[in-house]
């Protein structure tokens, strides 16, 4: 029995050490990824940051061509253009995705999308101006919607930064989040197609974010942001 207890304690210690090492690697990779991304964005790339990131990834058994090339070559022999290209490839290899803090244009795209869909909210009886709320306490960091009455809408998952590279994708994702959150909150379907008496859904069709009804093989009720033009009355 004492031997079993000792082995169990040793196993726990080993597990904790592995967990700590993994957490340290993830933190280092994230920090180096941020520095490399900002260097690329601001045209102030430090080759040593690229080398450090490549080494960190190599230590975790990532052996892509770009990582190996950066590790094996002398940075002094790599032209700025080459280093820039390698840095971009390594960020892709690492799966680095900049958040709203590093890519504020993504947040602006999402805010613009909210201004569009906010035009539809009065048809659901929602007044006031909603706001985008960055959810710093979530992992990964994303965004939800805060209504004027203080209610937060984030049912089914938040909006991730990479959903906001394209305005149509951002608007469609936001429409789905708001619709599902309101359904969970009120247990009432919105919007509804008056012709088929069916709930419609946020969808991307031919490059446009629309409210889509599945009745009679499917049809657009209205573009997102234009429900009032489709006969959806304002609710008080």
Secondary structure as UniProt FT lines:
FT   HELIX           2..41
FT   TURN            42..43
FT   HELIX           47..59
FT   TURN            60..61
FT   HELIX           65..72
FT   HELIX           75..77
FT   HELIX           80..94
FT   TURN            100..102
FT   HELIX           104..121
FT   HELIX           122..124
FT   STRAND          131..135
FT   TURN            136..137
FT   STRAND          142..146
FT   TURN            148..149
FT   STRAND          152..153
FT   TURN            155..156
FT   STRAND          159..160
FT   HELIX           161..164
FT   HELIX           167..186
FT   STRAND          192..193
FT   TURN            194..197
FT   STRAND          198..199
FT   STRAND          201..205
FT   TURN            206..207
FT   STRAND          208..213
FT   HELIX           215..217
FT   STRAND          219..223
FT   TURN            224..225
FT   HELIX           227..230
//
